[in-house]
C-alpha cells in the first residue's frame, strides 16, 4: 500500500514524524488554569490537574458568600477548567442570575468562550435560562459571539495542522507537554528495541 493512498488506511497507522515533532515554537513553558484565548477562555491543558476549580464548584452550588471569599483570597474568577469553561458559564448553565451579577462584579469576562467556542450566553440560551440571558446581555455579553475552537495539546492533530491558516492562530503545545511526549516516545522506543533483541 502506498502511504499516500488514504482510502486503504485503517486510521491506526503511526506517523513517522508526528505533529508534535513538526510544530515550530516558540512554546509556552506550561499551561495551567488561565484562559489561553483572547476572549479569556479556553484550555490547552488536557492531562493532569488544570486548577482547583473552587470558584466553579461554589458557583454550581450557588454559594455567593463562598464565591466572594474565594476571590477575595486570590482565586481567579476567570479560572478555566479542562474544557476551557469559566465560572460564569456555570452560573449561566444553572440559571443563577444573581451569580452572573456577582461574578461580573468580581471581574468575570462575559464573552469568554470554552474550547468549543461556547460562551456563558450560549449556555444560558441552551438551558433556556431567560433571566441569566438577560443579565448577561445587561453586562455586555454578545449573543452572536462564537469563540475560536481550540484542541488541547494532548489531542492528536491532523498532519500539518499548525501550518494551516487556522492552525497558525491556534495556541501551541507547551514545553512541558513536548518534554512529556519525548519521554513517552523514548519509553516506546526502548520497549520496541527490547522486544527485538533475541
C-alpha positions as CSV (number, residue, x, y, z in Angstrom):
1,X,0.0,0.0,0.0
2,X,1.3,3.4,-0.9
3,X,1.4,5.8,2.1
4,X,-0.5,8.4,0.0
5,X,-3.4,6.0,-0.6
6,X,-5.6,7.2,2.4
7,X,-8.6,5.1,1.2
8,X,-6.7,1.9,2.3
9,X,-5.7,3.3,5.7
10,X,-7.5,2.0,8.8
11,X,-6.7,5.0,11.0
12,X,-4.3,3.0,13.2
13,X,-1.2,3.8,11.3
14,X,1.6,5.7,13.1
15,X,3.1,8.7,11.5
16,X,6.8,8.5,11.1
17,X,7.1,12.1,12.3
18,X,4.0,13.0,14.4
19,X,2.6,16.5,14.6
20,X,4.3,17.4,17.9
21,X,7.8,16.8,16.3
22,X,7.0,19.1,13.4
23,X,5.4,22.1,15.2
24,X,7.6,25.1,15.4
25,X,8.0,27.3,18.5
26,X,8.1,29.4,20.4
27,X,6.2,27.4,23.0
28,X,4.8,28.5,26.4
29,X,6.5,26.8,29.4
30,X,3.3,25.1,30.6
31,X,-0.4,25.6,30.7
32,X,-2.4,26.0,33.8
33,X,-5.8,27.3,34.7
34,X,-5.6,30.6,32.9
35,X,-7.6,31.0,29.6
36,X,-5.5,30.8,26.5
37,X,-7.7,32.7,24.1
38,X,-8.0,36.4,23.6
39,X,-11.6,36.4,25.0
40,X,-10.3,34.9,28.3
41,X,-11.5,31.3,28.0
42,X,-10.1,28.1,26.6
43,X,-7.7,25.5,28.0
44,X,-4.8,23.7,26.3
45,X,-4.0,21.5,29.3
46,X,-5.8,18.2,28.9
47,X,-3.9,15.9,31.2
48,X,-3.4,16.2,34.9
49,X,-4.8,18.9,37.1
50,X,-5.8,22.1,35.5
51,X,-6.7,24.0,38.6
52,X,-8.5,23.8,41.9
53,X,-11.9,24.7,40.4
54,X,-13.2,26.1,43.8
55,X,-15.0,29.1,42.2
56,X,-16.6,26.7,39.6
57,X,-17.9,24.5,42.4
58,X,-19.1,27.4,44.6
59,X,-20.9,28.8,41.6
60,X,-22.6,25.4,40.8
61,X,-23.6,25.3,44.5
62,X,-25.0,28.9,44.2
63,X,-22.9,29.9,47.2
64,X,-22.4,33.6,46.8
65,X,-20.6,34.1,50.2
66,X,-18.0,31.4,49.2
67,X,-17.5,32.8,45.7
68,X,-16.8,36.2,47.3
69,X,-14.5,34.7,49.9
70,X,-12.5,32.6,47.4
71,X,-12.0,35.6,45.1
72,X,-11.0,37.8,48.0
73,X,-8.4,35.2,48.9
74,X,-6.9,35.2,45.4
75,X,-8.8,32.6,43.5
76,X,-9.3,33.6,39.9
77,X,-12.9,34.5,38.9
78,X,-11.9,33.6,35.3
79,X,-10.2,30.3,36.0
80,X,-10.7,27.7,33.3
81,X,-11.4,24.0,33.7
82,X,-10.1,21.3,31.3
83,X,-12.8,22.2,28.7
84,X,-11.9,25.9,28.9
85,X,-15.1,26.9,30.7
86,X,-15.1,29.7,33.3
87,X,-17.3,30.1,36.4
88,X,-19.7,32.5,34.7
89,X,-20.6,29.7,32.3
90,X,-21.5,27.6,35.3
91,X,-23.8,30.3,36.6
92,X,-25.4,30.7,33.1
93,X,-25.9,26.9,32.9
94,X,-27.5,26.8,36.3
95,X,-29.7,29.8,35.6
96,X,-28.2,31.6,38.6
97,X,-28.8,35.2,37.5
98,X,-27.6,36.6,40.8
99,X,-24.4,34.6,40.4
100,X,-23.9,36.2,36.9
101,X,-24.1,39.6,38.5
102,X,-21.8,38.6,41.3
103,X,-19.2,37.1,39.0
104,X,-19.2,40.2,36.7
105,X,-18.8,42.4,39.8
106,X,-15.7,40.3,40.7
107,X,-14.3,40.7,37.2
108,X,-15.7,37.8,35.1
109,X,-15.3,38.1,31.4
110,X,-18.8,37.8,30.0
111,X,-17.7,36.9,26.4
112,X,-15.1,34.3,27.4
113,X,-15.6,31.1,25.4
114,X,-14.7,27.5,26.1
115,X,-12.7,25.1,23.8
116,X,-15.8,24.5,21.7
117,X,-16.3,28.3,21.3
118,X,-19.4,28.4,23.5
119,X,-20.0,31.4,25.8
120,X,-21.9,31.8,29.0
121,X,-24.7,33.3,26.9
122,X,-24.8,30.2,24.7
123,X,-25.0,28.0,27.8
124,X,-27.9,30.1,29.3
125,X,-29.7,30.0,25.9
126,X,-29.2,26.3,25.5
127,X,-30.7,25.7,29.0
128,X,-33.5,28.2,28.3
129,X,-32.4,30.3,31.3
130,X,-34.0,33.6,30.2
131,X,-33.1,35.6,33.3
132,X,-29.4,34.6,33.1
133,X,-29.5,35.5,29.4
134,X,-30.9,39.0,30.2
135,X,-28.3,39.6,32.9
136,X,-25.5,38.6,30.6
137,X,-26.7,40.9,27.9
138,X,-27.1,43.7,30.5
139,X,-23.4,43.1,31.4
140,X,-22.3,43.3,27.7
141,X,-22.5,39.7,26.5
142,X,-22.7,39.4,22.7
143,X,-25.4,36.9,21.9
144,X,-23.9,36.4,18.4
145,X,-20.3,35.8,19.5
146,X,-18.8,32.4,18.9
147,X,-15.3,31.9,20.1
148,X,-12.4,30.2,18.5
149,X,-12.4,26.4,18.7
150,X,-9.2,25.0,20.2
151,X,-7.9,21.5,20.6
152,X,-6.0,20.7,23.8
153,X,-2.4,19.8,23.5
154,X,-2.8,16.1,24.3
155,X,-5.3,15.5,21.4
156,X,-3.6,14.3,18.2
157,X,-3.6,16.9,15.4
158,X,-4.0,16.2,11.7
159,X,-0.9,16.3,9.6
160,X,0.4,19.8,9.1
161,X,-2.3,21.3,11.4
162,X,0.0,24.1,12.6
163,X,0.9,25.0,9.0
164,X,-2.8,25.7,8.1
165,X,-4.3,29.1,8.4
166,X,-6.4,28.1,11.4
167,X,-3.5,26.2,13.0
168,X,-1.3,29.3,12.8
169,X,-3.8,31.1,15.0
170,X,-4.1,28.1,17.4
171,X,-2.2,28.0,20.7
172,X,1.0,26.0,20.5
173,X,1.7,23.0,22.8
174,X,3.7,23.7,25.9
175,X,7.4,22.9,26.5
176,X,6.1,20.7,29.4
177,X,3.9,18.6,27.0
178,X,6.6,18.3,24.4
179,X,9.1,17.0,27.1
180,X,6.5,14.6,28.4
181,X,5.8,13.4,24.8
182,X,9.5,12.9,24.1
183,X,9.8,10.8,27.3
184,X,6.8,8.7,26.2
185,X,8.3,8.2,22.8
186,X,11.7,7.1,24.3
187,X,9.9,4.6,26.5
188,X,8.1,3.1,23.5
189,X,11.3,3.0,21.5
190,X,13.1,1.3,24.4
191,X,10.3,-1.3,24.7
192,X,10.4,-1.9,20.9
193,X,14.2,-2.3,21.0
194,X,14.0,-4.7,23.9
195,X,11.3,-6.7,22.1
196,X,13.6,-7.0,19.0
197,X,16.5,-8.4,21.0
198,X,16.6,-12.2,20.7
